[in-house]
Amino acid sequence: MASTYVAGGDVEYGRYGNPTWSAFEQALGDLEGGRALAFASGLAAVATVLDLVGHGTKVVAPRHAYNGSVMQLADLESRGRITAELVDVTDTDAVVAACEGASLVWLESPTNPALEVADIPPIVAAAHAAGAYVVVDNTFATPLLQQPLSLEADIVVHSATKFIAGHSDVLLGALVTKDAELFDVLKKRRDMIGAVPGPFETWLALRGLRTLHVRLERAQANAKELVDRLTQHPAVAEVRYPGFGAIVSIVLEGGALAADLLTHKTTVWVHATSLGGVESTFERRRRWKVEPATIPDGLVRMSVGIEDVNDLWDDLAAVLDQLVAERPGS
Ligand SMILES: *Cc1c(COP(=O)(O)O)cnc(C)c1O
């Protein structure tokens, strides 16, 4: 918990390093295949990368990325720092074309909350050919399901708040890279800006990391089972699931009203933002005014937890059945 250290040792002051950060960074770095740096939050890590983008350069980013990341890009653009080109990450040809003249290609895959998947290797090849760096926000997949550095991406971003810490009790972010020069640049910026985590937060995240494989296996199995059942339910117009992970988005037949009813009437599922905890949480994303209008009004993003899948289904089905029974004309 020390903020300062006896002079002359490895670390002099708590903004530059901490043995608990190092233990967490070592573990996450090993999982992603690079060297990690912990940050105060996912968005602190995002801001640290975007701060390095050159004046007047172009950044390519997904139109449906995490809204906090998109807002940072919009803020930089409004102050004349960059131009942001927002793309549909599922349209690889369009993303490849957008790489021309870019200094940074920001990817998030799967995206939050649309669950679109980017084909990372051809995008990385096009970005590198254009002289651009590639960043991948790997929060949804976690290093157990996708390792962007092994696909030659330059930097991985994590909101460790989510699956990595895994218990909805920590705010934490991380950057990982295997490029030694880039690592030094990012470390220097963290030292300078000071968006550093507390030792206790990194300790909790390290403890969470020990069960990541077990939590994710169970949550993913639950998600797949729920996807099967949700797909067959008449109250559900669309199920979005990339085939892996524990986040599922559904669009309800009854739009925003039905979605609000669902999120307010369940008792096992908790109505809350954020995701990746052991407990199942969900929310209608467009309840946030900043969520893009291209996200359907009745879309509910579901973070599937590790509870008994029948408890989860019964809780959902009770409300979904009611939505069908009360539908006009039924
Ligand atoms: C939550 C989230 C972030 C932001 O992380 P915080 O820890 O909340 O600052 C970034 N990217 C994705 C994909 C997220 O889900």
The ligand as an SDF file (V2000), in Angstrom:
LIG
                    3D

 15 15  0  0  0  0  0  0  0  0999 V2000
  -16.3730   -0.6010  -19.9250 C   0  0  0  0  0  0  0  0  0  0  0  0
  -15.5910   -0.5500  -21.1880 C   0  0  0  0  0  0  0  0  0  0  0  0
  -14.5650    0.3880  -21.3610 C   0  0  0  0  0  0  0  0  0  0  0  0
  -14.2560    1.4470  -20.3140 C   0  0  0  0  0  0  0  0  0  0  0  0
  -13.6900    0.8990  -19.1810 O   0  0  0  0  0  0  0  0  0  0  0  0
  -13.8490    1.5350  -17.6970 P   0  0  0  0  0  0  0  0  0  0  0  0
  -13.0760    0.5780  -16.8650 O   0  0  0  0  0  0  0  0  0  0  0  0
  -15.3090    1.5900  -17.4070 O   0  0  0  0  0  0  0  0  0  0  0  0
  -13.2340    2.9020  -17.7590 O   0  0  0  0  0  0  0  0  0  0  0  0
  -13.8340    0.3440  -22.5180 C   0  0  0  0  0  0  0  0  0  0  0  0
  -14.0970   -0.5530  -23.4950 N   0  0  0  0  0  0  0  0  0  0  0  0
  -15.0890   -1.4650  -23.3640 C   0  0  0  0  0  0  0  0  0  0  0  0
  -15.3440   -2.4320  -24.4780 C   0  0  0  0  0  0  0  0  0  0  0  0
  -15.8700   -1.4920  -22.2140 C   0  0  0  0  0  0  0  0  0  0  0  0
  -16.8710   -2.3810  -22.1020 O   0  0  0  0  0  0  0  0  0  0  0  0
  1  2  1  0
  2  3  1  0
  2 14  2  0
  3  4  1  0
  3 10  2  0
  4  5  1  0
  5  6  1  0
  6  7  2  0
  6  8  1  0
  6  9  1  0
 10 11  1  0
 11 12  2  0
 12 13  1  0
 12 14  1  0
 14 15  1  0
M  END
$$$$
